[in-house]
Amino acid sequence: MVKSKYNVIGIMSGTSLDGIDLIYATFYFSKTWHFEIFCAETMAYNNAWKHVLKDLISFDSEELLQVDTKYTIYLSEVINNFIYKNGIKRIDAVCSHGHTAWHQPDKGLTYQIGNLPQIADLLNETVVCDFRVQDVELGGQGAPLVPIGDKLLFSEYDFCLNLGGFANISSDFDGARIAYDICPVNIVLNKYVKRLGFDYDDKGHIASTGTVHEGLLDKLNDLDFYKAAYPKSLGLEWVDKNIFPLVDSFQLEVKDILKTFVEHVAIQISSEINKKNNVSVLVTGGGVYNDYVTNRLIHHSNNHITIPSKSIIEFKEALIFGFLGVLKLRNEVNCLQSVTGAKQNHSSGKMYHPKK
């Protein structure tokens, strides 16, 4: 018998390397899906893990498997600490994205570490994870995966925009959910502000003092990715190849790089949300706290920008990965063909149970 109420832990680790997002929530179905968040936190990565994770794409298969094993153990410790700290007793499943090491769907390749079967034994809980692999096997991009949650949990908004390592967006067009990555955001901004000794540009203060370099801005806006039709997704490999060498070739001061790239981000995002008029846009992700980014986005946009509560801003992706796990438990569609370009809608993810 299919249940109508599920208590789950959702976990997400993104490309910006802010840390591991964890959320404990209940999802319940009564004509439509509803949720309640009980607790959430981000466990920051230490410098050693940041160093390892930012270099994953350079590892060969054997090295990556070693890191995967260590990361799976580390992730289970983080999750167990979250459970203990918050006195969590009832868990139907732990639903985890893992951390992306490789993502080259055009080559049929995607790999998220932290999804080894042993995690179920380490947690002594049912685990639903590895949501991208099946979609890539079905010819899809394996990303973005959040739009099914946007559609079923946040249907009152016309667009759902996430500002993280990358900006991605989802919306209904002609009755089908469409979603795709728009452009890099924090993965670029954070890299360059580190030259000044900061992990991030607090509220965008440094960017706001710079000058837009029109030559670089034009080159960025002219990249082929922005002319491609969806479905499409971005990864660190694309940024390493197309963004960093281009930015570095201009040899600009950091403040000018930041201001120019923020303008690029605002232009690319606004060109997407301006495809509809007089609509609402829900904006979440760590990039929301960069006031300069959001102000430039508002400047370029024709639509109403909504900034939600802190728990939704910071933990919406972890919440939705929890929801993806619920849909998998019910053997219901959690991956949309219209979003990823896969051959069909499907219920994606691997399910592991602890050995008794």
Disulfide bonds with the S-S distance in Angstrom:
none
